[in-house]
Amino acid sequence: MYRNLVHGLNVKIPLNNDIYTTPINFDNAATTPPFRSVMKEINSFSPWYSSIHRGTGYKSEISSEYYDQARNDVLNFVNGDKDNDTVIFLKNTTECINKLSYRIKEEIEGGIVLTTRMEHHSNLLPWRLKYPTEYVETDKCGRLSIYDLNEKLKRYRGKIKLMAITGASNVTGYTNPIHEIARLVHDQGGKILVDGAQLVPHHPIDMKSSDSLEHIDYLTFSAHKMYAPFGTGVLIGPKKLFEKGSPEYPGGGTISFVSDDSVFWTEPPEKEEAGTPNVMGAVALSNSIKTLESLGMENIDNYELNLTYYCITKMKNIPHIILYCDLDFNNKISIIPFNIEGIPHEILARILSEERGISVRNGCFCAQPYVQRLLNILPNSYISRPGIVRISFGLYNTYEEVDILIDFLTEISSNIQYYKGKYKNLLYY
């Protein structure tokens, strides 16, 4: 539907029989190809690229204007609170969450971070390595247990200083009711961080005003998952938090005055962006946001979910397919985790790539505790290389591509021993 908007889709690749084909990319949860508009904008802007903020040259002023406008574009896109929030540009969502885990120390001290069993490692390890951490459980389908969330909030009443939760799982695609959760957490005096790496590129998001109980206090996401792969991550949060204390990365751009024995920090967001800023990344993100807005996030969400429903409905009829998600599409983005019984996940992913040029991802997707639960692996058990195959759609994927996938999965399912024999050198079992 939106295929002509995306760069590089028709570049031919070789299969294992040396025939070249147009690839099918179903690995968009990991990263997306760039929009054509993003590439055009980067090339158009590049003659004006220069250092920003303290340069007096004309190109520096132009670059500074682009960079600062990108912050406004980000806030508009997620309905951030312009009077209270600041936008910090870093490398990716992982760096954003790590920065917040350092800078929020005073607010969490003496309390607990509440997170969930469905988190990406990037929204798990920074918290549990620094603070007392408790976890909301998931049900047998991998969905967040709202019952257990309420139980945890009751048990630790008044002690939950931060709820760190994914907006949408990068494994199952399940979305969480972030505004309902925000209301529950705020009602007890805590704050909420939403890891939006998977949610923001696929689904409308509204941070809401800071005087609302449903307000999202902190939001993070990555440009490379939303068709602007030039190394930019976004951290949005209250200016007041970042005005206090020292940045964990001091250096160029973070100070207003330094003497032999004292330092005065500059104001956020510059205080948190040590070193030379990634101007090109901000320009790319700004353009991708404008393109997404022109398409309408509701339209994108509807198209991708229809494609996902179409694919899952057909996959359910293929023998030996194991799906790790259900058909409830009220709270989901376009991710399908599955296996074929009898074929290791890494072999299946390789077959899809080498035989048909279909790119998927396999493994645990940096969410090992969650995948272990989906696979019914007991805690602390050792199983060699457990994992799942993941399909993740972008707005440019088509029904025709899904049909090619379904036909080939049907063929594989009907010839499991043949394909296992053909790829036996890759077997780890």
PLY file of the C-alpha trace (Angstrom):
ply
format ascii 1.0
element vertex 429
property float x
property float y
property float z
element edge 428
property int vertex1
property int vertex2
end_header
0.00 0.00 0.00
2.81 2.41 0.88
5.60 0.51 -0.88
6.69 3.34 -3.17
7.56 5.45 -0.10
10.39 3.18 1.05
13.94 3.15 -0.28
15.82 0.07 -1.51
13.03 -2.50 -1.64
13.67 -3.64 -5.21
17.40 -4.33 -4.89
17.91 -7.94 -6.00
19.66 -10.46 -3.75
21.05 -13.96 -4.49
19.42 -17.14 -3.25
21.37 -20.31 -2.51
20.84 -21.45 -6.13
22.49 -18.23 -7.41
19.19 -16.96 -8.80
18.53 -13.32 -7.91
15.20 -12.27 -6.44
13.46 -9.29 -4.89
13.81 -9.80 -1.12
10.93 -9.82 1.34
11.73 -8.10 4.62
9.66 -9.28 7.57
12.20 -8.11 10.16
10.95 -4.58 10.74
10.82 -4.88 14.53
14.62 -4.97 14.49
15.06 -2.04 12.10
13.32 -0.56 9.08
14.63 0.60 5.72
14.58 4.36 5.20
11.81 6.37 3.65
12.66 7.79 0.24
11.73 11.17 1.69
14.32 10.71 4.45
17.09 9.96 1.95
16.04 12.93 -0.16
16.00 15.20 2.90
19.43 14.02 4.03
20.91 14.71 0.59
19.15 18.07 0.38
20.32 19.13 3.83
23.89 17.82 3.57
25.37 20.97 1.87
24.17 22.98 4.87
25.48 20.60 7.51
27.65 22.27 10.17
28.31 22.38 13.91
25.40 23.73 15.90
24.46 26.18 18.66
27.78 27.96 19.25
28.80 28.49 15.66
28.15 31.93 14.15
28.46 30.87 10.52
25.39 30.83 8.29
25.48 27.05 7.84
25.77 26.60 11.60
22.67 28.70 12.10
20.78 26.65 9.53
21.88 23.38 11.13
20.94 24.64 14.60
17.48 25.59 13.36
16.92 22.12 11.87
18.15 20.38 15.00
16.06 22.42 17.41
12.96 22.17 15.22
13.30 18.39 15.33
12.60 18.50 19.07
9.34 20.34 18.41
8.42 17.83 15.71
8.95 14.99 18.18
6.79 16.60 20.87
4.02 17.32 18.39
4.09 13.73 17.14
3.50 12.21 20.59
1.53 15.14 22.05
4.22 15.92 24.59
3.82 18.72 27.10
5.81 21.63 25.63
5.72 23.59 28.86
7.10 20.82 31.04
8.84 18.21 28.87
12.20 18.22 27.17
13.41 16.10 24.24
16.89 14.59 24.53
18.53 13.07 21.44
20.81 10.09 22.05
21.87 7.05 20.00
18.95 4.67 20.54
16.29 3.54 23.02
18.83 1.49 25.00
20.99 4.53 25.69
17.92 6.60 26.54
16.73 4.15 29.20
20.23 3.81 30.62
20.55 7.59 30.89
17.24 7.83 32.70
18.28 5.05 35.10
21.24 7.21 36.17
19.48 10.56 36.25
16.38 9.43 38.18
18.35 8.08 41.14
17.16 10.65 43.69
13.51 10.09 42.79
13.77 6.33 43.21
15.97 6.27 46.31
14.25 4.33 49.10
11.63 2.98 46.73
11.05 0.27 44.14
11.05 0.08 40.36
8.15 -1.97 39.04
8.64 -3.55 35.63
7.24 -6.65 33.87
8.17 -10.13 32.73
7.70 -9.13 29.08
10.43 -6.49 28.86
13.31 -6.16 26.41
16.62 -6.43 28.25
17.12 -2.70 27.68
14.15 -1.94 29.92
15.08 -4.63 32.43
18.80 -4.66 33.18
19.33 -0.91 33.78
16.73 -1.07 36.56
17.49 -4.33 38.27
21.24 -3.62 38.31
20.70 -0.34 40.20
17.49 -0.52 42.21
15.20 -2.89 44.12
13.00 -4.23 41.33
9.71 -6.12 41.28
7.99 -7.72 38.29
4.42 -7.89 37.03
3.72 -11.38 35.71
2.32 -12.37 32.32
-0.37 -14.94 31.59
0.08 -18.16 29.60
-0.39 -16.24 26.32
2.27 -13.72 27.25
-0.09 -10.84 28.00
0.44 -8.61 31.00
-1.59 -9.67 34.03
-3.54 -6.61 35.13
-4.62 -8.60 38.18
-0.99 -9.10 39.21
-0.24 -5.44 38.49
-2.95 -4.40 40.95
-1.69 -6.93 43.48
1.85 -5.53 43.23
0.61 -1.97 43.61
-1.34 -2.98 46.73
1.61 -4.88 48.20
4.07 -2.03 47.69
1.63 0.81 48.23
3.47 4.12 48.16
6.85 2.49 47.45
6.59 2.21 43.66
8.59 5.19 42.44
8.70 4.17 38.78
6.79 1.79 36.52
9.05 0.84 33.58
6.94 -0.88 30.93
7.02 -1.64 27.24
4.36 -0.02 25.11
4.34 -3.05 22.81
6.27 -6.31 23.13
9.00 -6.88 20.57
8.32 -10.64 20.88
4.54 -11.03 20.69
3.41 -7.58 19.61
1.01 -7.31 22.53
0.37 -3.72 23.56
-0.16 -2.63 27.14
-2.85 -0.22 28.40
-0.29 2.44 29.20
-2.76 5.16 30.16
-4.69 2.90 32.51
-1.40 1.82 34.08
-0.23 5.44 34.31
-3.40 6.32 36.22
-2.90 3.45 38.67
0.77 4.32 39.26
0.18 8.08 39.56
-2.61 7.43 42.04
0.08 6.04 44.36
2.57 8.81 43.73
4.81 7.00 41.23
5.80 7.79 37.65
5.77 5.78 34.46
8.33 5.16 31.73
7.07 3.72 28.45
9.59 1.96 26.23
8.01 2.99 22.93
10.55 1.42 20.58
7.93 -0.94 19.09
4.79 1.09 19.76
5.66 4.51 18.35
6.37 3.43 14.72
3.11 1.48 14.41
0.44 2.96 16.63
-0.80 6.46 17.58
0.54 7.58 20.95
-0.50 10.46 23.17
1.61 11.38 26.19
-1.24 13.59 27.50
-0.78 16.74 29.54
1.25 16.60 32.73
-1.79 17.44 34.88
-3.56 14.27 33.73
-3.38 11.08 35.78
-2.94 9.27 32.45
0.15 11.32 31.55
3.22 9.40 30.36
6.10 10.84 32.39
8.92 9.36 30.30
8.87 8.05 26.74
11.70 6.54 24.72
11.92 5.35 21.11
14.35 4.91 18.21
14.39 6.52 14.79
15.91 3.45 13.11
12.66 1.54 13.74
10.62 4.28 12.07
12.27 4.58 8.66
15.09 6.96 9.67
18.15 4.75 10.31
20.73 7.41 11.12
21.47 6.68 14.76
19.01 8.72 16.84
17.17 7.77 20.01
14.61 9.93 21.80
14.14 10.42 25.53
11.24 12.64 26.59
10.78 13.64 30.22
10.23 16.55 32.61
12.78 19.36 32.34
12.87 19.61 36.14
14.41 16.15 36.50
17.29 16.93 34.16
17.91 20.36 35.66
19.05 18.65 38.86
22.38 16.89 39.39
25.19 16.06 37.02
24.95 14.27 33.67
26.46 10.79 33.71
28.39 11.78 30.55
30.01 15.18 31.16
31.94 16.89 28.42
31.57 19.16 25.43
28.21 20.86 25.18
27.09 19.98 28.72
28.51 22.97 30.59
28.07 26.73 30.79
31.26 27.42 32.81
34.32 25.46 33.95
37.22 26.67 36.07
40.07 24.79 37.72
37.90 23.77 40.63
34.24 24.27 39.65
31.70 23.50 36.97
28.31 24.95 36.11
26.11 22.80 33.93
24.07 24.18 31.08
20.32 23.72 30.84
18.67 20.56 29.52
18.42 19.14 26.93
21.97 20.22 25.93
23.18 19.21 29.39
22.36 15.59 28.52
23.82 15.50 24.99
27.58 15.35 25.53
29.77 15.70 22.47
28.89 16.67 18.91
25.17 16.11 18.34
23.90 13.86 15.58
22.36 16.57 13.41
21.81 14.25 10.45
19.95 11.83 12.68
17.64 14.57 13.94
16.97 15.76 10.39
16.14 12.19 9.32
13.82 11.62 12.29
12.03 14.91 11.71
11.35 13.99 8.10
10.16 10.47 8.96
7.74 11.93 11.48
6.31 14.27 8.86
5.88 11.37 6.44
4.17 9.20 9.07
1.89 12.07 10.04
0.94 12.65 6.41
-0.10 9.00 6.14
-1.91 9.00 9.48
-0.84 6.67 12.27
-4.38 5.28 12.54
-4.25 4.31 8.85
-0.84 2.67 9.28
-2.02 0.79 12.36
-5.15 -0.47 10.60
-3.27 -1.60 7.50
-0.56 -3.45 9.41
-3.07 -5.16 11.70
-5.18 -6.28 8.74
-2.04 -7.73 7.18
-1.18 -9.46 10.46
-4.67 -10.92 10.81
-4.53 -12.17 7.22
-1.18 -13.85 7.86
-2.07 -15.44 11.21
-5.39 -16.76 9.90
-3.59 -18.57 7.09
-0.74 -19.77 9.32
-3.21 -21.44 11.69
-4.17 -23.81 8.89
-0.60 -24.98 8.24
0.27 -28.30 9.94
3.04 -28.23 12.58
2.92 -24.44 12.98
3.12 -23.29 16.60
1.89 -19.72 17.18
2.86 -17.86 20.34
0.11 -15.26 20.14
-3.68 -15.28 19.84
-6.19 -13.68 17.50
-7.21 -10.85 19.83
-6.25 -7.84 17.73
-7.65 -5.17 20.01
-4.27 -4.76 21.71
-1.55 -5.73 19.29
0.94 -4.47 16.72
2.15 -6.31 13.61
4.40 -9.01 15.12
3.92 -12.79 14.80
6.10 -15.22 16.80
6.05 -18.85 15.70
7.92 -22.11 15.18
7.49 -25.18 13.02
7.45 -28.29 15.15
10.51 -30.41 14.41
12.68 -27.65 12.89
14.98 -25.58 15.12
14.24 -21.87 14.92
17.67 -20.94 13.52
17.32 -23.52 10.75
13.85 -22.32 9.80
15.01 -18.71 9.61
17.94 -19.74 7.41
15.66 -21.77 5.10
13.33 -18.81 4.61
16.25 -16.55 3.75
18.31 -18.83 1.52
15.45 -20.49 -0.35
13.09 -17.53 -0.87
14.88 -14.37 0.25
12.48 -13.86 3.17
14.10 -12.04 6.09
12.80 -12.82 9.58
14.50 -12.84 12.99
14.99 -15.78 15.31
16.15 -16.35 18.85
14.99 -14.60 22.02
15.02 -11.02 20.70
16.82 -9.58 23.75
13.90 -10.69 25.93
15.09 -14.05 27.22
13.00 -14.29 30.43
9.84 -13.56 28.42
10.64 -16.06 25.66
11.52 -18.70 28.26
8.03 -18.32 29.69
6.39 -18.50 26.26
8.29 -21.73 25.60
7.40 -23.12 29.04
11.05 -23.40 30.03
11.40 -23.65 33.80
13.41 -20.89 35.52
17.15 -21.61 35.70
16.79 -24.56 33.31
19.44 -24.89 30.63
18.21 -25.65 27.13
20.60 -25.30 24.22
19.71 -22.32 22.04
15.96 -21.96 22.72
14.12 -19.50 20.56
11.31 -18.48 18.25
11.00 -17.18 14.69
9.54 -13.68 14.45
7.67 -12.05 11.58
7.30 -8.29 11.92
5.58 -6.17 9.30
6.20 -2.63 8.18
3.77 -0.33 6.42
5.28 -1.24 3.03
4.75 -5.02 3.25
2.05 -6.49 1.03
-0.52 -9.27 0.93
1.35 -10.74 -2.03
4.47 -11.08 0.12
2.44 -12.79 2.83
1.07 -15.24 0.25
4.62 -16.13 -0.79
5.50 -16.75 2.86
2.40 -18.88 3.47
3.01 -21.01 0.38
6.59 -21.67 1.40
5.76 -22.40 5.05
3.20 -24.91 3.79
5.87 -26.53 1.63
8.35 -26.66 4.52
5.73 -28.11 6.84
5.01 -30.85 4.32
8.71 -31.67 3.85
10.25 -31.26 7.30
12.70 -34.13 7.00
13.88 -32.99 3.57
14.74 -29.50 4.78
16.30 -30.76 8.01
18.51 -33.04 5.93
19.42 -30.27 3.51
20.48 -27.99 6.37
21.82 -30.69 8.69
25.25 -29.02 8.90
23.59 -26.17 10.81
21.93 -28.36 13.39
23.05 -27.88 17.01
21.03 -30.77 18.41
0 1
1 2
2 3
3 4
4 5
5 6
6 7
7 8
8 9
9 10
10 11
11 12
12 13
13 14
14 15
15 16
16 17
17 18
18 19
19 20
20 21
21 22
22 23
23 24
24 25
25 26
26 27
27 28
28 29
29 30
30 31
31 32
32 33
33 34
34 35
35 36
36 37
37 38
38 39
39 40
40 41
41 42
42 43
43 44
44 45
45 46
46 47
47 48
48 49
49 50
50 51
51 52
52 53
53 54
54 55
55 56
56 57
57 58
58 59
59 60
60 61
61 62
62 63
63 64
64 65
65 66
66 67
67 68
68 69
69 70
70 71
71 72
72 73
73 74
74 75
75 76
76 77
77 78
78 79
79 80
80 81
81 82
82 83
83 84
84 85
85 86
86 87
87 88
88 89
89 90
90 91
91 92
92 93
93 94
94 95
95 96
96 97
97 98
98 99
99 100
100 101
101 102
102 103
103 104
104 105
105 106
106 107
107 108
108 109
109 110
110 111
111 112
112 113
113 114
114 115
115 116
116 117
117 118
118 119
119 120
120 121
121 122
122 123
123 124
124 125
125 126
126 127
127 128
128 129
129 130
130 131
131 132
132 133
133 134
134 135
135 136
136 137
137 138
138 139
139 140
140 141
141 142
142 143
143 144
144 145
145 146
146 147
147 148
148 149
149 150
150 151
151 152
152 153
153 154
154 155
155 156
156 157
157 158
158 159
159 160
160 161
161 162
162 163
163 164
164 165
165 166
166 167
167 168
168 169
169 170
170 171
171 172
172 173
173 174
174 175
175 176
176 177
177 178
178 179
179 180
180 181
181 182
182 183
183 184
184 185
185 186
186 187
187 188
188 189
189 190
190 191
191 192
192 193
193 194
194 195
195 196
196 197
197 198
198 199
199 200
200 201
201 202
202 203
203 204
204 205
205 206
206 207
207 208
208 209
209 210
210 211
211 212
212 213
213 214
214 215
215 216
216 217
217 218
218 219
219 220
220 221
221 222
222 223
223 224
224 225
225 226
226 227
227 228
228 229
229 230
230 231
231 232
232 233
233 234
234 235
235 236
236 237
237 238
238 239
239 240
240 241
241 242
242 243
243 244
244 245
245 246
246 247
247 248
248 249
249 250
250 251
251 252
252 253
253 254
254 255
255 256
256 257
257 258
258 259
259 260
260 261
261 262
262 263
263 264
264 265
265 266
266 267
267 268
268 269
269 270
270 271
271 272
272 273
273 274
274 275
275 276
276 277
277 278
278 279
279 280
280 281
281 282
282 283
283 284
284 285
285 286
286 287
287 288
288 289
289 290
290 291
291 292
292 293
293 294
294 295
295 296
296 297
297 298
298 299
299 300
300 301
301 302
302 303
303 304
304 305
305 306
306 307
307 308
308 309
309 310
310 311
311 312
312 313
313 314
314 315
315 316
316 317
317 318
318 319
319 320
320 321
321 322
322 323
323 324
324 325
325 326
326 327
327 328
328 329
329 330
330 331
331 332
332 333
333 334
334 335
335 336
336 337
337 338
338 339
339 340
340 341
341 342
342 343
343 344
344 345
345 346
346 347
347 348
348 349
349 350
350 351
351 352
352 353
353 354
354 355
355 356
356 357
357 358
358 359
359 360
360 361
361 362
362 363
363 364
364 365
365 366
366 367
367 368
368 369
369 370
370 371
371 372
372 373
373 374
374 375
375 376
376 377
377 378
378 379
379 380
380 381
381 382
382 383
383 384
384 385
385 386
386 387
387 388
388 389
389 390
390 391
391 392
392 393
393 394
394 395
395 396
396 397
397 398
398 399
399 400
400 401
401 402
402 403
403 404
404 405
405 406
406 407
407 408
408 409
409 410
410 411
411 412
412 413
413 414
414 415
415 416
416 417
417 418
418 419
419 420
420 421
421 422
422 423
423 424
424 425
425 426
426 427
427 428
